[in-house]
């Protein structure tokens, strides 16, 4: 059976369905050697290329949907490449063949916490779409004087540059002072939405962590920069949430507690090694130069205006040395 081209490309892991629609419009996609247009339908027998590269097309039954939880640290961006050379979230993900990881939404560079990835572009597209109202929960530390009137406005809605926005839920955590923690819930993922909403009330977000996506919590055992693949139950929970059929296969192997601890320990070591490499990019060059001893420059005696230089004809006098007085001629 034929399907829409953008849906087939998204399922193949090339990108989200929205991205694929843009690529087709730009002429980056061909079908059987001819430029594709929006509205084209294809089947698994046709040759599809993106930027001249062939795409491995599989039917919906052949494709295995995989979902990954990633604990994003601050300082990483949610792009595959960055002209400024900043670290990206894709750098640490496991390599896969015949597909690629697609980020389900984004977190800005100063936000940490739970970030989901999948190999199924259709699943990613639906989980990001506002019409499905998938909840995202954040722990947010706010700097400023917060009163009940501000919290009520954030519940009912505030005007932002791109329209009205409100928190579905907002809960203050115990504590006092000018720095306070809240838990807030949204059902959409606009750019910097949580920060902009608090800024509209004259407050500043000093820390922001995503702790939940749908019913999936940020795993407590997962270190910052670490990842874990969800088993079949969690994958099918997400698919059911956005009205997609259940997946029947998984590549996640069952493991006991010892194996899990060993895997987590290995991941923590890999994360620390990656962090050290990012902080000290010239470490390898530095090690090479340490083994090389610098060439010592020849020491030259200090020249004096009123003393002749020691040219080797007489030994240098020691400090405190008294010269012998010449003997008188008694003859």
Secondary structure, 3 states (H helix, E strand, C coil): CCEEHHHHHHHCCCCCHHHHHHHHHCCCEEECCEECCCCCEECCCCCEEECCEECCCCCCCCCCCCEEEEEECCCCECCCCCCCCCCEHHHHCCCCCCCCCEEECCCCCCCEEEEEEECCHHHHHHHHCHHHCCCEEEEEEEECCCCHHHHHHHHHCEEECCEEECCCEEEECCCCCCEEEEEEEECCCCCCHHHHHHHCCCCEEEEEEEEEECCEECCCCCCCCCEEECCHHHHHHHHHHCCCCCCCCCCCCCCCHHHHHHHHHHHHHHHHHHHHHHHCCCHHHHHHHHCCCCCCCCCCCCCCCCCCCCCCCCCCCCCCCCCCCCCCCCC
